[in-house]
Amino acid sequence: MLPDLPKALSLKEKARLLAEYDEAPVNRTVKVDDSVYQYLVASSVKEADILRQIRAETSLYHMARMQISPETGQLLAMLVKIQNPKRILEIGVFTGYSTFSIGLAMASDASMVALEKKAMWLDVAKRYIDEAGLESRLQTKLGDALESLACLEQEGAKFDFVFIDADKENQLAYYQSVKKMLNKGGCIAIDNTLWWGNVAKPEFQDKHTCQVRAFNDFVRADDEVDLSLIPIGDGLTLIRKKY
Ligand SMILES: C[S@@+](CC[C@H](N)C(=O)[O-])C[C@H]1O[C@@H](n2cnc3c(N)ncnc32)[C@H](O)[C@@H]1O
């Protein structure tokens, strides 16, 4: 037998329920321990050969852990395929894993600008860009990202999709600059918004943790955007410009 449907609450009951409601959600996100993580990767990640090559080559370098995770790359590719952006911007290329995750997913009439300040990393990424024949649609700019963004803004550049993954000091400055160049309905994905989980732990008061916390607070208070913080990789916040 089906249980009785709950009766509709009166306005007074609704008000009391809302006043007493404990906001902590009971159906929380699953805890991703090593076994769940391995399952997630084995059962869902389908990595293109070139991405695997970039990941293998990057593992030889000392800063390899700066690279986004394969499942994060796959999520970025999925977002690009769903949104079908025509103009894409990336801040923080490193050896190109995220660049290629996005670049391989973009439509044939789309193009991308990718910013990086270190020539030695950009040289690695450019080798792969040439190898893949993407150089006509994937432009790289070497230099400080804030300066490159100022130039793009001056040129009147507009974007539909932006991935931010550079230094944390400038996260907010990147966001503010990029938002001005983002078309209505455009999307920003920004990495490291959980910062090794440290943002949630009050004992962490170091500069970077505080900067990421301040960024998260800023975006949550910004009524001009929709947002979702996804616990993938080191935390990925998706931001959509409403107007
Ligand atoms: C976390 S890594 C990016 C990883 C990359 N998205 C990937 O998946 O491989 C950050 C990159 O941002 C670059 N970067 C840091 N500060 C920068 C700045 N002010 N301007 C441009 N690039 C910067 C670093 O040199 C580094 O390559």
The ligand as a Tripos MOL2 file, in Angstrom:
@<TRIPOS>MOLECULE
LIG
   27    29     1     0     0
SMALL
NO_CHARGES

@<TRIPOS>ATOM
      1 C1         48.3000   25.5550  -12.5910 C.3       1 LIG1
      2 S1         49.2660   25.9150  -13.9750 S.3       1 LIG1
      3 C2         48.1700   25.6760  -15.3260 C.3       1 LIG1
      4 C3         47.9120   24.2320  -15.6310 C.3       1 LIG1
      5 C4         47.2370   24.0150  -16.9490 C.3       1 LIG1
      6 N1         45.9260   24.6030  -16.9650 N.3       1 LIG1
      7 C5         47.1790   22.5310  -17.2640 C.2       1 LIG1
      8 O1         46.1110   21.9250  -17.1800 O.co2     1 LIG1
      9 O2         48.2300   21.9640  -17.5520 O.co2     1 LIG1
     10 C6         49.4010   27.6460  -13.8870 C.3       1 LIG1
     11 C7         50.1270   28.2750  -15.0400 C.3       1 LIG1
     12 O3         49.8880   29.6770  -14.9830 O.3       1 LIG1
     13 C8         51.0720   30.3500  -15.3200 C.3       1 LIG1
     14 N2         51.0270   31.6730  -14.7090 N.ar      1 LIG1
     15 C9         51.2090   31.9950  -13.3990 C.ar      1 LIG1
     16 N3         51.1150   33.3180  -13.2350 N.ar      1 LIG1
     17 C10        50.8690   33.8480  -14.4380 C.ar      1 LIG1
     18 C11        50.6830   35.1590  -14.9140 C.ar      1 LIG1
     19 N4         50.7380   36.2150  -14.0980 N.pl3     1 LIG1
     20 N5         50.4580   35.3380  -16.2340 N.ar      1 LIG1
     21 C12        50.3820   34.2890  -17.0830 C.ar      1 LIG1
     22 N6         50.5610   33.0150  -16.6890 N.ar      1 LIG1
     23 C13        50.8020   32.7970  -15.4000 C.ar      1 LIG1
     24 C14        52.1700   29.4680  -14.7570 C.3       1 LIG1
     25 O4         53.4150   29.7280  -15.3930 O.3       1 LIG1
     26 C15        51.6300   28.0680  -14.9980 C.3       1 LIG1
     27 O5         52.0860   27.5530  -16.2010 O.3       1 LIG1
@<TRIPOS>BOND
     1     1     2 1
     2     2     3 1
     3     2    10 1
     4     3     4 1
     5     4     5 1
     6     5     6 1
     7     5     7 1
     8     7     8 2
     9     7     9 1
    10    10    11 1
    11    11    12 1
    12    11    26 1
    13    12    13 1
    14    13    14 1
    15    13    24 1
    16    14    15 ar
    17    14    23 ar
    18    15    16 ar
    19    16    17 ar
    20    17    18 ar
    21    17    23 ar
    22    18    19 1
    23    18    20 ar
    24    20    21 ar
    25    21    22 ar
    26    22    23 ar
    27    24    25 1
    28    24    26 1
    29    26    27 1
@<TRIPOS>SUBSTRUCTURE
     1 LIG1         1 GROUP 0 **** ****
